Every structure is written in C-alpha cells, then in structure tokens.
Amino acid sequence: MICVIADLRIKAGSQDEFFAAARAMLAATRAEPGCIRYDLEQNIEDPEHLTFVEEWETRDALAAHFKTPHMAEWRTASEPHLVDRNVKILHVGDVEVL
C-alpha cells in the first residue's frame, strides 16, 4: 500500500473557490482503480492549511492517477490558489498492530 500526505497552503479567502474546484476531482479520483482512500481535510485552526490524505493499492495506481484528465484539470484550477505544497509518498511495509 502507498500513502500520500500532501500539505497545502492556499491564499487567504480562496477556500470557497478551492473547494469548489476540488469537488469533481475528488469524486473522479475516488472512482479510480487502486484508490483506497482520497480525502481533503481543512485545519480548523488554520483554514488556509489543507491536507490530502490518500491510500493507494500500488505505486502504479498512484502513477496512473497523476496522468488522468481530472488531475490535469485540477492542477490548472488549483494553481491560482496555492501558496505552498509539500507532498510525501509513504511506502507502507511493516505495520505493528496493538
């Protein structure tokens, strides 16, 4: 399994436009083969700090996701709102269960 944590900072006051642009992309991504989880979270104390939390079956499924038309549209629509972004891809190997 592959996990992606993408922290974003958006411009102040752009939340409504940003989330409006994200809705179609979120729905299309959740329907992709290999997508286990794809959520967009907003920090309640800092509304310009957003986090995508993703889980993918394989790295190939994630790579295919990056090439979809809805991701190309999303990049164009979200770009004017972005201030900063930090993306981490976690390759889950060994998990201890308590």
N, CA, C and O of each residue as an XYZ file, in Angstrom:
392
protein
N       0.842     -1.177      0.000
C       0.000      0.000      0.000
C       0.890      1.244      0.000
O       1.966      1.262      0.599
N       0.415      2.271     -0.681
C       1.095      3.554     -0.774
C       0.202      4.594     -0.102
O      -0.997      4.661     -0.374
N       0.787      5.397      0.771
C       0.063      6.505      1.395
C       0.680      7.812      0.916
O       1.896      7.921      0.755
N      -0.167      8.786      0.696
C       0.295     10.118      0.298
C      -0.278     11.123      1.290
O      -1.475     11.128      1.577
N       0.595     11.959      1.797
C       0.193     13.076      2.644
C       0.657     14.337      1.925
O       1.856     14.570      1.770
N      -0.296     15.140      1.494
C       0.025     16.363      0.760
C      -0.497     17.556      1.544
O      -1.703     17.795      1.600
N       0.420     18.303      2.148
C       0.065     19.515      2.887
C       0.107     20.700      1.941
O       1.089     20.908      1.228
N      -0.969     21.475      1.942
C      -1.074     22.640      1.072
C      -1.346     23.882      1.901
O      -1.987     23.822      2.951
N      -0.860     24.982      1.423
C      -1.243     26.275      1.970
C      -1.839     27.046      0.808
O      -1.231     27.175     -0.255
N      -3.054     27.560      1.035
C      -3.727     28.323     -0.012
C      -3.834     29.789      0.407
O      -3.661     30.132      1.576
N      -4.119     30.631     -0.561
C      -4.253     32.059     -0.307
C      -5.463     32.326      0.591
O      -6.499     31.674      0.461
N      -5.320     33.274      1.486
C      -6.418     33.665      2.372
C      -7.639     34.061      1.552
O      -7.532     34.783      0.560
N      -8.785     33.583      1.977
C     -10.039     33.923      1.308
C     -10.353     33.111      0.074
O     -11.376     33.349     -0.568
N      -9.504     32.154     -0.281
C      -9.754     31.384     -1.505
C     -10.357     30.006     -1.238
O     -10.466     29.192     -2.156
N     -10.749     29.735      0.008
C     -11.254     28.408      0.358
C     -12.466     27.991     -0.479
O     -12.513     26.864     -0.973
N     -13.432     28.873     -0.640
C     -14.645     28.512     -1.371
C     -14.336     28.120     -2.817
O     -14.823     27.101     -3.306
N     -13.531     28.925     -3.491
C     -13.166     28.619     -4.880
C     -12.330     27.345     -4.958
O     -12.514     26.533     -5.865
N     -11.415     27.172     -4.011
C     -10.553     25.998     -3.992
C     -11.382     24.719     -3.823
O     -11.208     23.757     -4.570
N     -12.279     24.719     -2.838
C     -13.106     23.535     -2.601
C     -14.089     23.283     -3.736
O     -14.381     22.131     -4.055
N     -14.601     24.341     -4.346
C     -15.494     24.166     -5.496
C     -14.758     23.472     -6.639
O     -15.313     22.597     -7.302
N     -13.516     23.864     -6.862
C     -12.715     23.238     -7.919
C     -12.357     21.799     -7.567
O     -12.196     20.960     -8.453
N     -12.233     21.516     -6.277
C     -11.803     20.178     -5.835
C     -12.899     19.126     -5.924
O     -12.591     17.942     -6.053
N     -14.156     19.514     -5.859
C     -15.250     18.528     -5.750
C     -15.247     17.490     -6.870
O     -15.302     16.292     -6.591
N     -15.186     17.918     -8.115
C     -15.221     16.981     -9.240
C     -13.982     16.088     -9.232
O     -14.076     14.891     -9.506
N     -12.832     16.660     -8.922
C     -11.599     15.873     -8.884
C     -11.659     14.811     -7.793
O     -11.244     13.673     -8.011
N     -12.171     15.173     -6.625
C     -12.278     14.213     -5.516
C     -13.168     13.036     -5.917
O     -12.801     11.882     -5.697
N     -14.320     13.314     -6.495
C     -15.244     12.247     -6.891
C     -14.623     11.352     -7.966
O     -14.728     10.128     -7.886
N     -13.989     11.941     -8.950
C     -13.375     11.148    -10.024
C     -12.222     10.305     -9.491
O     -12.067      9.149     -9.884
N     -11.418     10.870     -8.603
C     -10.280     10.136     -8.051
C     -10.735      8.962     -7.218
O     -10.154      7.880     -7.309
N     -11.760      9.149     -6.408
C     -12.262      8.055     -5.562
C     -12.777      6.881     -6.382
O     -12.850      5.762     -5.876
N     -13.135      7.118     -7.642
C     -13.618      6.051     -8.518
C     -12.496      5.366     -9.305
O     -12.751      4.411    -10.039
N     -11.267      5.843     -9.157
C     -10.153      5.268     -9.909
C      -9.783      3.875     -9.400
O      -9.890      3.596     -8.206
N      -9.345      2.997    -10.318
C      -8.827      1.698     -9.880
C      -7.627      1.889     -8.958
O      -6.735      2.686     -9.251
N      -7.604      1.170     -7.861
C      -6.470      1.230     -6.946
C      -6.577      2.279     -5.863
O      -5.741      2.311     -4.960
N      -7.590      3.148     -5.925
C      -7.770      4.169     -4.895
C      -8.511      3.550     -3.717
O      -9.630      3.057     -3.861
N      -7.881      3.581     -2.567
C      -8.487      3.064     -1.341
C      -9.135      4.213     -0.557
O     -10.242      4.079     -0.036
N      -8.437      5.321     -0.487
C      -8.910      6.489      0.260
C      -8.355      7.742     -0.392
O      -7.205      7.769     -0.831
N      -9.180      8.780     -0.453
C      -8.751     10.061     -1.010
C      -9.576     11.159     -0.342
O     -10.717     11.412     -0.729
N      -8.997     11.799      0.651
C      -9.720     12.799      1.431
C      -8.973     14.119      1.435
O      -7.746     14.160      1.350
N      -9.730     15.183      1.534
C      -9.181     16.520      1.665
C      -9.665     17.093      2.989
O     -10.867     17.236      3.213
N      -8.722     17.417      3.859
C      -9.028     17.910      5.199
C      -8.599     19.369      5.322
O      -7.601     19.789      4.737
N      -9.370     20.132      6.092
C      -9.041     21.530      6.359
C      -8.753     21.682      7.844
O      -9.527     21.219      8.681
N      -7.654     22.320      8.166
C      -7.273     22.563      9.549
C      -8.258     23.554     10.169
O      -8.452     24.652      9.647
N      -8.877     23.165     11.281
C      -9.904     24.036     11.873
C      -9.311     25.285     12.524
O     -10.012     26.281     12.699
N      -8.042     25.241     12.879
C      -7.405     26.408     13.489
C      -6.695     27.294     12.476
O      -6.372     28.446     12.766
N      -6.453     26.747     11.281
C      -5.740     27.476     10.233
C      -6.386     27.110      8.895
O      -5.911     26.203      8.211
N      -7.465     27.805      8.513
C      -8.247     27.395      7.339
C      -7.505     27.436      6.001
O      -7.996     26.900      5.007
N      -6.332     28.065      5.968
C      -5.543     28.061      4.731
C      -4.613     26.851      4.659
O      -3.916     26.674      3.660
N      -4.591     26.018      5.695
C      -3.777     24.800      5.716
C      -4.689     23.606      5.436
O      -5.573     23.276      6.227
N      -4.450     22.974      4.295
C      -5.252     21.825      3.851
C      -4.341     20.614      3.706
O      -3.145     20.748      3.447
N      -4.917     19.443      3.875
C      -4.142     18.212      3.744
C      -4.929     17.171      2.960
O      -6.061     16.835      3.308
N      -4.309     16.667      1.895
C      -4.829     15.492      1.210
C      -4.264     14.266      1.910
O      -3.061     14.188      2.157
N      -5.124     13.316      2.228
C      -4.720     12.035      2.806
C      -5.192     10.972      1.825
O      -6.387     10.823      1.572
N      -4.225     10.233      1.276
C      -4.535      9.268      0.217
C      -3.974      7.897      0.558
O      -2.935      7.781      1.209
N      -4.673      6.861      0.111
C      -4.168      5.492      0.178
C      -4.417      4.844     -1.179
O      -5.511      4.919     -1.737
N      -3.379      4.213     -1.686
C      -3.422      3.571     -2.996
C      -2.950      2.128     -2.862
O      -2.084      1.824     -2.042
N      -3.520      1.249     -3.664
C      -3.123     -0.162     -3.620
C      -1.668     -0.349     -4.027
O      -0.944     -1.137     -3.419
N      -1.236      0.387     -5.074
C       0.124      0.229     -5.596
C       0.683      1.576     -6.044
O      -0.053      2.547     -6.217
N       1.981      1.610     -6.224
C       2.637      2.818     -6.753
C       2.205      3.057     -8.195
O       2.096      4.204     -8.627
N       1.958      1.975     -8.947
C       1.483      2.123    -10.325
C       0.106      2.783    -10.379
O      -0.162      3.586    -11.273
N      -0.771      2.446     -9.426
C      -2.090      3.078     -9.378
C      -1.949      4.578     -9.109
O      -2.665      5.388     -9.697
N      -1.031      4.940     -8.226
C      -0.777      6.354     -7.943
C      -0.214      7.057     -9.180
O      -0.620      8.172     -9.505
N       0.716      6.402     -9.860
C       1.303      6.988    -11.076
C       0.222      7.217    -12.140
O       0.224      8.245    -12.816
N      -0.695      6.262    -12.286
C      -1.782      6.413    -13.256
C      -2.693      7.579    -12.868
O      -3.178      8.308    -13.733
N      -2.918      7.749    -11.580
C      -3.741      8.852    -11.066
C      -3.186     10.203    -11.515
O      -3.943     11.086    -11.918
N      -1.875     10.361    -11.444
C      -1.254     11.630    -11.813
C      -1.461     11.969    -13.296
O      -1.355     13.132    -13.683
N      -1.752     10.968    -14.116
C      -1.884     11.167    -15.564
C      -3.331     11.323    -16.036
O      -3.571     11.458    -17.236
N      -4.297     11.307    -15.116
C      -5.707     11.377    -15.514
C      -6.095     12.790    -15.953
O      -5.495     13.770    -15.513
N      -7.099     12.884    -16.819
C      -7.570     14.207    -17.244
C      -8.088     15.056    -16.075
O      -7.881     16.270    -16.056
N      -8.754     14.432    -15.106
C      -9.275     15.234    -13.997
C      -8.153     15.809    -13.128
O      -8.334     16.853    -12.500
N      -7.004     15.144    -13.087
C      -5.871     15.723    -12.351
C      -5.254     16.889    -13.124
O      -4.818     17.870    -12.520
N      -5.215     16.789    -14.435
C      -4.715     17.912    -15.249
C      -5.623     19.135    -15.061
O      -5.140     20.257    -14.905
N      -6.930     18.907    -15.079
C      -7.881     19.997    -14.860
C      -7.722     20.580    -13.463
O      -7.782     21.795    -13.276
N      -7.518     19.695    -12.476
C      -7.351     20.126    -11.094
C      -6.104     20.998    -10.921
O      -6.145     22.023    -10.240
N      -5.005     20.586    -11.538
C      -3.769     21.376    -11.429
C      -3.989     22.802    -11.934
O      -3.559     23.769    -11.305
N      -4.660     22.914    -13.072
C      -4.940     24.230    -13.652
C      -5.865     25.050    -12.754
O      -5.634     26.240    -12.540
N      -6.910     24.414    -12.232
C      -7.893     25.126    -11.414
C      -7.341     25.518    -10.045
O      -7.707     26.565     -9.511
N      -6.473     24.701     -9.478
C      -5.981     24.969     -8.123
C      -4.758     25.891     -8.090
O      -4.501     26.542     -7.078
N      -4.024     25.946     -9.165
C      -2.769     26.703     -9.194
C      -2.904     28.157     -8.716
O      -2.049     28.616     -7.959
N      -3.940     28.897     -9.129
C      -4.034     30.298     -8.686
C      -4.223     30.457     -7.170
O      -3.997     31.541     -6.632
N      -4.632     29.399     -6.489
C      -4.931     29.474     -5.062
C      -3.780     28.999     -4.180
O      -3.762     29.276     -2.981
N      -2.826     28.288     -4.765
C      -1.759     27.670     -3.977
C      -0.668     28.671     -3.596
O      -0.244     29.500     -4.402
N      -0.232     28.565     -2.348
C       0.908     29.335     -1.861
C       2.102     28.399     -1.709
O       3.226     28.750     -2.068
N       1.851     27.199     -1.171
C       2.925     26.241     -0.918
C       2.342     24.845     -0.888
O       1.155     24.651     -0.627
N       3.204     23.870     -1.162
C       2.759     22.476     -1.110
C       3.946     21.598     -0.746
O       5.076     21.837     -1.170
N       3.655     20.573      0.055
C       4.659     19.605      0.486
C       4.012     18.226      0.404
O       3.066     17.936      1.136
N       4.524     17.374     -0.489
C       3.924     16.063     -0.719
C       4.895     14.970     -0.296
O       6.065     14.969     -0.678
N       4.378     14.043      0.500
C       5.172     12.897      0.930
C       4.474     11.623      0.481
O       3.268     11.468      0.670
N       5.235     10.715     -0.112
C       4.739      9.402     -0.508
C       5.359      8.379      0.437
O       6.580      8.247      0.519
N       4.503      7.663      1.142
C       4.943      6.681      2.124
C       4.708      5.283      1.592
O       3.588      4.935      1.218
N       5.749      4.487      1.557
C       5.656      3.102      1.118
C       5.490      2.249      2.366
O       6.450      2.000      3.095
N       4.275      1.808      2.600
C       3.954      1.078      3.819
C       4.442     -0.356      3.689
O       4.073     -1.076      2.761
N       5.279     -0.752      4.638
C       5.809     -2.100      4.593
C       5.411     -2.931      5.796
O       4.697     -3.925      5.662
N       5.864     -2.533      6.954
C       5.647     -3.315      8.161
C       4.824     -2.480      9.131
O       5.214     -1.372      9.501
N       3.690     -3.022      9.536
C       2.824     -2.326     10.457
C       2.620     -3.216     11.683
O       2.257     -4.386     11.563
N       2.855     -2.650     12.845
C       2.612     -3.369     14.089
C       1.193     -3.043     14.561
O       0.804     -1.879     14.643
N       0.444     -4.078     14.863
C      -0.922     -3.903     15.336
C      -0.925     -4.074     16.851
O      -0.399     -5.062     17.363
N      -1.504     -3.133     17.561
C      -1.580     -3.208     19.021
C      -2.804     -3.953     19.472
O      -3.024     -4.110     20.673
